[in-house]
Amino acid sequence: MIKTIAPESEVLKKYIDTFYVFNSESGENFSYLAFPHTNTGLSFFKGVSIERDNFHVKIHEQQTAESKVCIEILGKYTQPVFVNYEGKIDEISVIFKPLGINRFICDDLVKIAGKYSQPLKNEQWLQWAAGLFDSDAGLEDLEKFLLSVFEENGDFIKLEHALTMFENNEEDYSVAQVAEKLNMNLKTFQRNFTKMLACSPSDYKRIARFRNALKTKFQSKEIKSLTSITYESNYSDQSYFIREFRKMTNQNPKYFFKEASLVDGEKIVWEIL
């Protein structure tokens, strides 16, 4: 049903975590909870209608003789998003690393992905995507397109350093400390960060810490206690860790780790409903 595929291009590997292909041939309903992530997901669909309401995304099959391809892009969010598929759905997704998508779409991310989910209205992308599902070489063609719109940009160096500091499990850098280390005015840093990553530095830090906790739990060969996960993920104490998990997942950590599903190995963490 779901298959993750690494990019072939060495250039794309720097900016794209994975592609995934979803196919619901049976046409049965399928639902899951998606949890906050530092990455940016962009999905191509053909012959669907998409409804969004209060952190719910419903994707319905709507096949017609002139079915068009639509593109959905996720923003940053700090609570789970309920996703429901109804009918036969074909989806090809690109999971961009933080600041990855900024090399392929020349616009501030907050302008195109300021909400938890929205359509991408970029005409260049929509025109190219019209034939994506008509080709047997879908991912190969997608890589060629991405390389054709790729633009290296040195303006992200300071922001990349900021992400490294926020994702550091050894040091708990405040937003003000990060701005100071980058020799930037705090307000300027916060403004530029939000423009390029579609969330505030403080929210990014929270999401990064949450994803580090998932990595600590699911990718460890040892059985980790909540206490171990708390401190290895740089939470100040266990009560704060539990509060943050409830905000990010609507569940306490013990229940979450029991119910969460690792899709296609350990590459995607969802709760399948």
BALOBA-1460 file (C-alpha; in Angstrom, 3 decimals):
// residues 273
<rec num="1" residu="m" x="0.000" y="0.000" z="0.000"/>
<rec num="2" residu="i" x="2.778" y="2.430" z="0.982"/>
<rec num="3" residu="k" x="6.313" y="2.254" z="-0.326"/>
<rec num="4" residu="t" x="9.166" y="4.626" z="0.469"/>
<rec num="5" residu="i" x="11.879" y="5.165" z="-2.121"/>
<rec num="6" residu="a" x="15.128" y="7.083" z="-1.736"/>
<rec num="7" residu="p" x="16.077" y="9.593" z="-4.457"/>
<rec num="8" residu="e" x="18.505" y="8.340" z="-7.088"/>
<rec num="9" residu="s" x="20.112" y="11.733" z="-7.657"/>
<rec num="10" residu="e" x="22.955" y="12.679" z="-5.309"/>
<rec num="11" residu="v" x="21.829" y="16.302" z="-5.547"/>
<rec num="12" residu="l" x="18.276" y="15.450" z="-4.511"/>
<rec num="13" residu="k" x="19.459" y="13.284" z="-1.610"/>
<rec num="14" residu="k" x="20.797" y="16.434" z="0.066"/>
<rec num="15" residu="y" x="17.346" y="18.019" z="0.165"/>
<rec num="16" residu="i" x="14.807" y="15.182" z="-0.010"/>
<rec num="17" residu="d" x="14.412" y="12.609" z="2.757"/>
<rec num="18" residu="t" x="12.330" y="10.168" z="0.717"/>
<rec num="19" residu="f" x="9.592" y="9.723" z="-1.862"/>
<rec num="20" residu="y" x="6.620" y="7.633" z="-0.967"/>
<rec num="21" residu="v" x="4.031" y="6.072" z="-3.203"/>
<rec num="22" residu="f" x="0.577" y="5.306" z="-1.820"/>
<rec num="23" residu="n" x="-1.942" y="3.199" z="-3.671"/>
<rec num="24" residu="s" x="-5.328" y="2.056" z="-2.340"/>
<rec num="25" residu="e" x="-6.360" y="-0.343" z="-5.091"/>
<rec num="26" residu="s" x="-9.168" y="-1.868" z="-3.054"/>
<rec num="27" residu="g" x="-10.916" y="1.483" z="-2.714"/>
<rec num="28" residu="e" x="-11.562" y="0.950" z="0.976"/>
<rec num="29" residu="n" x="-11.425" y="3.802" z="3.471"/>
<rec num="30" residu="f" x="-8.081" y="4.367" z="5.145"/>
<rec num="31" residu="s" x="-7.328" y="6.782" z="7.987"/>
<rec num="32" residu="y" x="-4.305" y="7.715" z="10.040"/>
<rec num="33" residu="l" x="-2.958" y="10.387" z="12.353"/>
<rec num="34" residu="a" x="0.093" y="12.296" z="11.123"/>
<rec num="35" residu="f" x="2.290" y="13.856" z="13.787"/>
<rec num="36" residu="p" x="4.359" y="17.064" z="13.776"/>
<rec num="37" residu="h" x="7.500" y="16.924" z="11.667"/>
<rec num="38" residu="t" x="10.348" y="19.246" z="10.739"/>
<rec num="39" residu="n" x="10.153" y="17.993" z="7.142"/>
<rec num="40" residu="t" x="7.774" y="19.378" z="4.510"/>
<rec num="41" residu="g" x="5.520" y="16.943" z="2.664"/>
<rec num="42" residu="l" x="4.221" y="17.651" z="-0.845"/>
<rec num="43" residu="s" x="1.801" y="15.208" z="-2.508"/>
<rec num="44" residu="f" x="0.526" y="14.732" z="-6.050"/>
<rec num="45" residu="f" x="-2.978" y="13.271" z="-6.544"/>
<rec num="46" residu="k" x="-5.086" y="12.620" z="-9.625"/>
<rec num="47" residu="g" x="-8.878" y="12.489" z="-9.617"/>
<rec num="48" residu="v" x="-9.568" y="13.513" z="-6.030"/>
<rec num="49" residu="s" x="-11.297" y="16.226" z="-4.077"/>
<rec num="50" residu="i" x="-9.714" y="17.426" z="-0.856"/>
<rec num="51" residu="e" x="-11.505" y="18.906" z="2.154"/>
<rec num="52" residu="r" x="-9.696" y="20.540" z="5.061"/>
<rec num="53" residu="d" x="-11.213" y="21.487" z="8.391"/>
<rec num="54" residu="n" x="-9.725" y="21.892" z="11.870"/>
<rec num="55" residu="f" x="-6.689" y="19.640" z="11.372"/>
<rec num="56" residu="h" x="-8.703" y="17.101" z="9.400"/>
<rec num="57" residu="v" x="-7.877" y="16.338" z="5.754"/>
<rec num="58" residu="k" x="-10.351" y="14.220" z="3.773"/>
<rec num="59" residu="i" x="-9.284" y="12.967" z="0.345"/>
<rec num="60" residu="h" x="-12.125" y="11.563" z="-1.795"/>
<rec num="61" residu="e" x="-11.902" y="9.712" z="-5.076"/>
<rec num="62" residu="q" x="-13.499" y="11.846" z="-7.791"/>
<rec num="63" residu="q" x="-12.629" y="10.223" z="-11.110"/>
<rec num="64" residu="t" x="-13.973" y="11.843" z="-14.264"/>
<rec num="65" residu="a" x="-13.008" y="11.790" z="-17.916"/>
<rec num="66" residu="e" x="-11.003" y="14.955" z="-17.323"/>
<rec num="67" residu="s" x="-9.572" y="14.218" z="-13.902"/>
<rec num="68" residu="k" x="-6.802" y="16.658" z="-13.087"/>
<rec num="69" residu="v" x="-3.721" y="16.363" z="-10.927"/>
<rec num="70" residu="c" x="-3.699" y="18.453" z="-7.773"/>
<rec num="71" residu="i" x="-0.819" y="19.138" z="-5.423"/>
<rec num="72" residu="e" x="-1.211" y="19.340" z="-1.651"/>
<rec num="73" residu="i" x="1.520" y="20.792" z="0.548"/>
<rec num="74" residu="l" x="1.769" y="20.479" z="4.305"/>
<rec num="75" residu="g" x="2.914" y="23.278" z="6.539"/>
<rec num="76" residu="k" x="4.236" y="22.977" z="10.086"/>
<rec num="77" residu="y" x="1.825" y="21.991" z="12.854"/>
<rec num="78" residu="t" x="2.164" y="21.217" z="16.548"/>
<rec num="79" residu="q" x="-0.763" y="18.838" z="16.971"/>
<rec num="80" residu="p" x="-1.785" y="15.670" z="15.113"/>
<rec num="81" residu="v" x="-3.545" y="15.875" z="11.741"/>
<rec num="82" residu="f" x="-6.278" y="13.351" z="10.930"/>
<rec num="83" residu="v" x="-6.049" y="12.136" z="7.311"/>
<rec num="84" residu="n" x="-8.806" y="10.090" z="5.675"/>
<rec num="85" residu="y" x="-8.802" y="8.484" z="2.205"/>
<rec num="86" residu="e" x="-12.066" y="7.407" z="0.593"/>
<rec num="87" residu="g" x="-12.070" y="5.377" z="-2.613"/>
<rec num="88" residu="k" x="-9.253" y="4.441" z="-4.950"/>
<rec num="89" residu="i" x="-6.430" y="6.908" z="-4.371"/>
<rec num="90" residu="d" x="-3.059" y="7.204" z="-6.094"/>
<rec num="91" residu="e" x="-0.516" y="9.481" z="-4.443"/>
<rec num="92" residu="i" x="3.127" y="10.305" z="-5.024"/>
<rec num="93" residu="s" x="4.740" y="12.330" z="-2.242"/>
<rec num="94" residu="v" x="8.015" y="14.161" z="-1.846"/>
<rec num="95" residu="i" x="9.250" y="14.493" z="1.728"/>
<rec num="96" residu="f" x="11.619" y="17.453" z="1.751"/>
<rec num="97" residu="k" x="14.176" y="17.909" z="4.497"/>
<rec num="98" residu="p" x="14.038" y="21.179" z="6.469"/>
<rec num="99" residu="l" x="14.884" y="24.014" z="4.067"/>
<rec num="100" residu="g" x="14.888" y="21.471" z="1.239"/>
<rec num="101" residu="i" x="11.796" y="22.656" z="-0.608"/>
<rec num="102" residu="n" x="13.181" y="26.203" z="-0.602"/>
<rec num="103" residu="r" x="15.645" y="25.130" z="-3.318"/>
<rec num="104" residu="f" x="12.845" y="24.072" z="-5.672"/>
<rec num="105" residu="i" x="10.132" y="26.713" z="-5.219"/>
<rec num="106" residu="c" x="11.313" y="30.311" z="-5.274"/>
<rec num="107" residu="d" x="8.931" y="31.802" z="-2.740"/>
<rec num="108" residu="d" x="8.806" y="32.205" z="1.024"/>
<rec num="109" residu="l" x="7.529" y="28.943" z="2.471"/>
<rec num="110" residu="v" x="5.179" y="30.782" z="4.821"/>
<rec num="111" residu="k" x="3.358" y="32.171" z="1.753"/>
<rec num="112" residu="i" x="2.743" y="28.779" z="0.154"/>
<rec num="113" residu="a" x="2.485" y="26.563" z="3.252"/>
<rec num="114" residu="g" x="1.376" y="28.806" z="6.082"/>
<rec num="115" residu="k" x="-1.389" y="26.402" z="7.191"/>
<rec num="116" residu="y" x="-1.243" y="22.773" z="8.249"/>
<rec num="117" residu="s" x="-2.393" y="21.745" z="4.748"/>
<rec num="118" residu="q" x="-3.236" y="23.612" z="1.535"/>
<rec num="119" residu="p" x="-3.161" y="23.284" z="-2.257"/>
<rec num="120" residu="l" x="0.003" y="24.308" z="-4.066"/>
<rec num="121" residu="k" x="-0.995" y="26.833" z="-6.718"/>
<rec num="122" residu="n" x="2.328" y="27.099" z="-8.518"/>
<rec num="123" residu="e" x="1.487" y="27.045" z="-12.251"/>
<rec num="124" residu="q" x="4.852" y="25.640" z="-13.333"/>
<rec num="125" residu="w" x="4.437" y="22.659" z="-11.023"/>
<rec num="126" residu="l" x="0.776" y="22.112" z="-11.931"/>
<rec num="127" residu="q" x="1.465" y="22.186" z="-15.679"/>
<rec num="128" residu="w" x="4.273" y="19.660" z="-15.338"/>
<rec num="129" residu="a" x="2.266" y="17.409" z="-12.983"/>
<rec num="130" residu="a" x="-0.608" y="17.028" z="-15.471"/>
<rec num="131" residu="g" x="1.067" y="13.992" z="-17.059"/>
<rec num="132" residu="l" x="2.711" y="12.504" z="-13.965"/>
<rec num="133" residu="f" x="0.293" y="9.604" z="-13.524"/>
<rec num="134" residu="d" x="0.168" y="8.809" z="-17.247"/>
<rec num="135" residu="s" x="3.797" y="7.668" z="-17.325"/>
<rec num="136" residu="d" x="5.256" y="4.374" z="-16.133"/>
<rec num="137" residu="a" x="8.417" y="6.288" z="-15.169"/>
<rec num="138" residu="g" x="6.667" y="8.499" z="-12.606"/>
<rec num="139" residu="l" x="9.460" y="8.876" z="-10.054"/>
<rec num="140" residu="e" x="12.148" y="9.051" z="-12.726"/>
<rec num="141" residu="d" x="10.248" y="11.876" z="-14.422"/>
<rec num="142" residu="l" x="9.674" y="13.557" z="-11.062"/>
<rec num="143" residu="e" x="13.399" y="13.546" z="-10.305"/>
<rec num="144" residu="k" x="14.137" y="15.092" z="-13.711"/>
<rec num="145" residu="f" x="11.582" y="17.823" z="-13.064"/>
<rec num="146" residu="l" x="12.928" y="18.558" z="-9.589"/>
<rec num="147" residu="l" x="16.456" y="18.868" z="-10.971"/>
<rec num="148" residu="s" x="15.174" y="21.232" z="-13.676"/>
<rec num="149" residu="v" x="13.742" y="23.657" z="-11.088"/>
<rec num="150" residu="f" x="16.546" y="23.227" z="-8.541"/>
<rec num="151" residu="e" x="18.397" y="26.391" z="-7.530"/>
<rec num="152" residu="e" x="21.276" y="26.335" z="-5.062"/>
<rec num="153" residu="n" x="21.108" y="29.295" z="-2.720"/>
<rec num="154" residu="g" x="23.740" y="30.349" z="-0.192"/>
<rec num="155" residu="d" x="21.333" y="32.556" z="1.736"/>
<rec num="156" residu="f" x="20.277" y="29.608" z="3.916"/>
<rec num="157" residu="i" x="23.644" y="29.035" z="5.607"/>
<rec num="158" residu="k" x="22.738" y="30.848" z="8.820"/>
<rec num="159" residu="l" x="19.337" y="29.165" z="9.002"/>
<rec num="160" residu="e" x="20.968" y="25.773" z="8.491"/>
<rec num="161" residu="h" x="23.251" y="26.510" z="11.434"/>
<rec num="162" residu="a" x="20.168" y="27.468" z="13.453"/>
<rec num="163" residu="l" x="18.483" y="24.139" z="12.657"/>
<rec num="164" residu="t" x="21.599" y="22.256" z="13.741"/>
<rec num="165" residu="m" x="21.527" y="24.034" z="17.104"/>
<rec num="166" residu="f" x="17.798" y="23.460" z="17.627"/>
<rec num="167" residu="e" x="18.216" y="19.756" z="16.820"/>
<rec num="168" residu="n" x="21.206" y="19.329" z="19.127"/>
<rec num="169" residu="n" x="20.409" y="16.901" z="21.955"/>
<rec num="170" residu="e" x="23.500" y="17.864" z="23.922"/>
<rec num="171" residu="e" x="22.761" y="21.580" z="24.320"/>
<rec num="172" residu="d" x="19.441" y="23.316" z="24.992"/>
<rec num="173" residu="y" x="19.884" y="26.521" z="23.016"/>
<rec num="174" residu="s" x="17.258" y="29.227" z="23.467"/>
<rec num="175" residu="v" x="16.026" y="31.170" z="20.445"/>
<rec num="176" residu="a" x="17.857" y="34.251" z="21.715"/>
<rec num="177" residu="q" x="21.106" y="32.297" z="22.096"/>
<rec num="178" residu="v" x="20.853" y="30.954" z="18.551"/>
<rec num="179" residu="a" x="20.261" y="34.443" z="17.153"/>
<rec num="180" residu="e" x="23.258" y="35.734" z="19.106"/>
<rec num="181" residu="k" x="25.536" y="32.946" z="17.851"/>
<rec num="182" residu="l" x="24.498" y="33.809" z="14.289"/>
<rec num="183" residu="n" x="25.207" y="37.520" z="14.923"/>
<rec num="184" residu="m" x="21.615" y="38.373" z="14.079"/>
<rec num="185" residu="n" x="19.123" y="40.690" z="15.725"/>
<rec num="186" residu="l" x="16.536" y="38.524" z="17.512"/>
<rec num="187" residu="k" x="13.513" y="39.979" z="15.689"/>
<rec num="188" residu="t" x="15.270" y="39.747" z="12.326"/>
<rec num="189" residu="f" x="16.192" y="36.123" z="13.006"/>
<rec num="190" residu="q" x="12.639" y="35.232" z="14.032"/>
<rec num="191" residu="r" x="11.186" y="36.983" z="10.972"/>
<rec num="192" residu="n" x="13.571" y="35.314" z="8.484"/>
<rec num="193" residu="f" x="13.171" y="31.912" z="10.118"/>
<rec num="194" residu="t" x="9.364" y="32.073" z="9.925"/>
<rec num="195" residu="k" x="9.468" y="33.191" z="6.268"/>
<rec num="196" residu="m" x="11.649" y="30.290" z="5.179"/>
<rec num="197" residu="l" x="10.325" y="27.493" z="7.441"/>
<rec num="198" residu="a" x="6.661" y="28.486" z="7.899"/>
<rec num="199" residu="c" x="6.879" y="28.304" z="11.689"/>
<rec num="200" residu="s" x="8.480" y="30.231" z="14.509"/>
<rec num="201" residu="p" x="11.899" y="29.190" z="15.840"/>
<rec num="202" residu="s" x="10.333" y="28.174" z="19.166"/>
<rec num="203" residu="d" x="7.788" y="25.893" z="17.442"/>
<rec num="204" residu="y" x="10.508" y="24.361" z="15.276"/>
<rec num="205" residu="k" x="12.545" y="23.636" z="18.395"/>
<rec num="206" residu="r" x="9.549" y="21.895" z="19.990"/>
<rec num="207" residu="i" x="8.898" y="19.801" z="16.876"/>
<rec num="208" residu="a" x="12.582" y="18.873" z="16.519"/>
<rec num="209" residu="r" x="12.706" y="17.741" z="20.144"/>
<rec num="210" residu="f" x="9.558" y="15.644" z="19.634"/>
<rec num="211" residu="r" x="11.014" y="13.972" z="16.519"/>
<rec num="212" residu="n" x="14.243" y="13.272" z="18.400"/>
<rec num="213" residu="a" x="12.192" y="11.524" z="21.091"/>
<rec num="214" residu="l" x="10.557" y="9.318" z="18.428"/>
<rec num="215" residu="k" x="13.971" y="8.500" z="16.978"/>
<rec num="216" residu="t" x="15.327" y="7.668" z="20.432"/>
<rec num="217" residu="k" x="12.430" y="5.291" z="21.053"/>
<rec num="218" residu="f" x="11.930" y="3.613" z="17.686"/>
<rec num="219" residu="q" x="15.478" y="3.420" z="16.349"/>
<rec num="220" residu="s" x="17.135" y="2.184" z="19.517"/>
<rec num="221" residu="k" x="18.071" y="-1.481" z="19.818"/>
<rec num="222" residu="e" x="17.441" y="-1.202" z="23.548"/>
<rec num="223" residu="i" x="14.138" y="-0.861" z="25.386"/>
<rec num="224" residu="k" x="14.026" y="2.777" z="26.479"/>
<rec num="225" residu="s" x="12.153" y="3.975" z="29.561"/>
<rec num="226" residu="l" x="10.256" y="7.271" z="29.484"/>
<rec num="227" residu="t" x="12.909" y="8.690" z="31.809"/>
<rec num="228" residu="s" x="15.677" y="7.770" z="29.374"/>
<rec num="229" residu="i" x="13.775" y="9.225" z="26.415"/>
<rec num="230" residu="t" x="13.082" y="12.407" z="28.387"/>
<rec num="231" residu="y" x="16.701" y="13.240" z="29.058"/>
<rec num="232" residu="e" x="18.196" y="11.845" z="25.849"/>
<rec num="233" residu="s" x="15.789" y="14.089" z="23.916"/>
<rec num="234" residu="n" x="16.760" y="17.149" z="25.978"/>
<rec num="235" residu="y" x="13.462" y="17.661" z="27.824"/>
<rec num="236" residu="s" x="14.042" y="19.372" z="31.158"/>
<rec num="237" residu="d" x="12.001" y="16.832" z="33.140"/>
<rec num="238" residu="q" x="9.484" y="14.034" z="32.643"/>
<rec num="239" residu="s" x="6.393" y="16.116" z="33.456"/>
<rec num="240" residu="y" x="7.343" y="18.588" z="30.708"/>
<rec num="241" residu="f" x="8.010" y="15.691" z="28.329"/>
<rec num="242" residu="i" x="4.537" y="14.252" z="29.016"/>
<rec num="243" residu="r" x="2.837" y="17.648" z="28.579"/>
<rec num="244" residu="e" x="4.575" y="18.212" z="25.252"/>
<rec num="245" residu="f" x="3.701" y="14.731" z="24.006"/>
<rec num="246" residu="r" x="0.052" y="15.286" z="24.838"/>
<rec num="247" residu="k" x="0.095" y="18.508" z="22.814"/>
<rec num="248" residu="m" x="1.856" y="16.890" z="19.850"/>
<rec num="249" residu="t" x="-0.097" y="13.608" z="19.804"/>
<rec num="250" residu="n" x="-3.243" y="14.133" z="21.955"/>
<rec num="251" residu="q" x="-2.022" y="11.095" z="23.922"/>
<rec num="252" residu="n" x="0.246" y="10.310" z="26.825"/>
<rec num="253" residu="p" x="3.631" y="8.872" z="25.767"/>
<rec num="254" residu="k" x="2.993" y="5.327" z="27.017"/>
<rec num="255" residu="y" x="-0.217" y="5.022" z="24.969"/>
<rec num="256" residu="f" x="1.350" y="6.726" z="21.963"/>
<rec num="257" residu="f" x="4.370" y="4.413" z="21.807"/>
<rec num="258" residu="k" x="2.041" y="1.434" z="22.110"/>
<rec num="259" residu="e" x="-0.362" y="2.532" z="19.355"/>
<rec num="260" residu="a" x="1.939" y="4.242" z="16.850"/>
<rec num="261" residu="s" x="2.622" y="2.338" z="13.629"/>
<rec num="262" residu="l" x="5.972" y="2.139" z="11.842"/>
<rec num="263" residu="v" x="5.115" y="2.159" z="8.146"/>
<rec num="264" residu="d" x="7.478" y="0.574" z="5.607"/>
<rec num="265" residu="g" x="10.056" y="-0.397" z="8.203"/>
<rec num="266" residu="e" x="10.759" y="2.559" z="10.473"/>
<rec num="267" residu="k" x="10.567" y="5.371" z="7.918"/>
<rec num="268" residu="i" x="7.089" y="6.738" z="8.703"/>
<rec num="269" residu="v" x="5.470" y="7.029" z="12.146"/>
<rec num="270" residu="w" x="1.669" y="7.186" z="11.971"/>
<rec num="271" residu="e" x="-1.176" y="5.957" z="14.086"/>
<rec num="272" residu="i" x="-3.321" y="3.943" z="11.675"/>
<rec num="273" residu="l" x="-6.963" y="4.069" z="12.662"/>
